[in-house]
């Protein structure tokens, strides 16, 4: 299959997965990424043309966690004005046992989990491949469940007799436990310098200029 001279890339970003990966890699305590800048930077580095950006996240209900509900409401509103296509779901909460490293005891805490986000990402990647609107799907995730999507994209490429690439991108640093991308995809690693050049200038926690370290 012949590679197109101009490769159009669509981005599919799981907001919560990206935040937790960034927190582990770089120590930031809240989602301070600018997904549009980050997508533009990655495409520029690869020589690809950026198309649409799809962003998916779970949001806590205002009664469960008013602080983070307000944070995500403001951040998503800004992203929507920037032309990013948004998909959000309420987080579901349940009790989970956690171990306290300092006291070596178990305690119970309320933990929020996303429902339906990965399914929505998979459906959109496959649907848009069938519609022939992109040549490259960039997934901001390390979720191995999405490796099945990569297999499906290969089948679509064969059926359509055209070149399609699927890539997973993720932050890396010496502190990361997971340094692998999604199986059966190309891996694009994001280092600290690249990430820091794409931080959101708005702090939706307080409405003040950005904080660049976890210690501010």
URNORUR-V548545 format. One record per pair of residues at least 12 apart in sequence whose ideal C-beta (glycine too) atoms are under 7 Angstrom apart, sorted by sequence separation. I is the first residue (numbers start at 1). J is the second residue. D is the distance in Angstrom with one decimal. If there is no record, write none. Layout:
# URNORUR-V548545
<<I/J/D> <I/J/D>>
This chain:
# URNORUR-V548545
<<19/31/4.2> <76/88/6.4> <125/137/5.1> <59/72/4.5> <95/108/5.1> <96/109/6.2> <153/166/5.0> <168/181/3.8> <199/212/6.6> <39/53/5.4> <168/182/3.9> <18/33/6.5> <57/72/6.6> <95/110/6.2> <96/111/4.3> <15/31/6.5> <137/153/6.8> <150/166/5.0> <196/212/7.0> <36/53/6.2> <93/110/5.2> <94/111/6.6> <168/185/4.6> <172/189/4.5> <35/53/6.3> <93/111/6.8> <167/185/5.5> <172/190/6.7> <93/112/5.2> <166/185/4.9> <167/186/4.1> <168/187/6.0> <169/188/3.9> <170/189/6.7> <171/190/4.6> <172/191/6.5> <173/192/6.3> <35/55/5.8> <92/112/6.9> <170/190/6.5> <91/112/3.6> <92/113/5.5> <165/186/6.4> <167/188/5.4> <169/190/6.1> <13/35/5.4> <91/113/6.5> <91/114/6.3> <92/115/5.4> <126/149/6.5> <55/79/6.1> <122/146/6.3> <125/149/5.4> <129/153/5.5> <171/195/5.9> <89/114/6.4> <118/143/6.0> <121/146/6.9> <89/115/6.1> <126/152/5.5> <130/156/6.1> <142/168/6.5> <89/116/5.5> <118/145/5.8> <122/149/4.8> <129/156/4.9> <141/168/6.0> <11/39/4.5> <89/117/6.2> <118/146/6.8> <125/153/7.0> <132/160/6.7> <135/163/6.6> <142/170/5.0> <55/84/5.2> <59/88/5.2> <61/90/5.5> <64/93/6.0> <135/164/6.1> <136/165/4.6> <137/166/4.7> <138/167/5.2> <139/168/4.8> <140/169/5.7> <135/165/6.8> <53/84/4.7> <54/85/4.8> <55/86/5.5> <56/87/4.5> <57/88/5.6> <58/89/5.3> <59/90/6.2> <60/91/4.9> <136/167/6.5> <138/169/5.9> <53/85/6.7> <58/90/6.9> <59/91/6.5> <150/182/6.6> <52/85/6.0> <54/87/7.0> <58/91/4.2> <87/120/5.3> <151/184/6.4> <9/43/5.3> <150/184/4.0> <129/164/6.2> <147/182/5.4> <150/185/5.1> <142/178/5.8> <146/182/5.1> <147/183/4.2> <147/184/5.1> <142/180/6.6> <144/182/6.2> <9/48/4.2> <142/181/6.0> <143/182/6.7> <144/183/5.9> <9/49/6.6> <13/53/7.0> <15/55/6.0> <142/182/6.3> <7/48/4.8> <8/49/5.1> <9/50/5.8> <10/51/4.9> <13/54/7.0> <15/56/6.3> <16/57/5.6> <141/182/6.5> <7/49/6.5> <9/51/6.2> <10/52/5.2> <11/53/4.4> <12/54/4.9> <13/55/5.0> <14/56/5.4> <15/57/3.2> <16/58/5.8> <6/49/5.8> <8/51/4.9> <11/54/6.6> <13/56/6.9> <139/182/6.5> <35/79/6.8> <36/82/5.4> <36/84/6.4> <35/84/6.6> <60/112/5.7> <58/112/6.7> <58/114/3.7> <58/117/6.2> <56/117/4.8> <56/120/5.9> <56/121/5.7> <54/124/5.8> <51/134/5.8> <48/136/5.8> <42/138/6.6> <16/114/5.9> <14/117/6.1> <14/121/6.3> <12/121/5.2> <12/124/6.4> <12/125/5.8> <10/128/6.2> <21/142/6.7> <18/140/4.9> <10/133/7.0> <10/134/4.0> <17/141/5.1> <78/202/6.5> <9/134/6.4> <12/137/6.3> <8/134/5.3> <12/138/7.0> <14/140/6.2> <17/143/6.4> <8/135/5.1> <9/136/4.0> <10/137/5.8> <11/138/4.8> <12/139/5.0> <13/140/3.8> <14/141/4.9> <42/169/5.9> <7/135/4.7> <7/136/5.6> <9/138/5.5> <75/204/4.6> <74/204/4.3> <4/135/5.5> <71/204/4.9> <71/205/5.7> <26/171/6.4> <25/171/3.9> <42/188/6.1> <25/172/6.2> <26/173/6.2> <25/173/4.2> <21/170/5.5> <22/171/5.2> <21/171/5.3> <25/175/6.3> <24/175/6.3> <25/176/5.1> <24/176/5.8> <41/194/6.1> <1/157/6.8> <41/197/6.6> <41/198/5.5> <4/163/6.5> <1/161/6.7> <3/163/4.9> <38/198/4.1> <1/162/6.1> <2/163/6.4> <37/198/4.0> <1/163/4.4> <34/198/5.3> <33/198/6.4> <34/199/6.3> <26/192/5.7> <33/199/6.7> <34/200/4.2> <32/199/5.2> <33/200/6.4> <32/200/5.5> <26/195/6.2> <22/195/6.8> <30/205/6.1> <32/210/6.4> <29/214/5.0> <28/214/5.7> <27/214/4.2>>
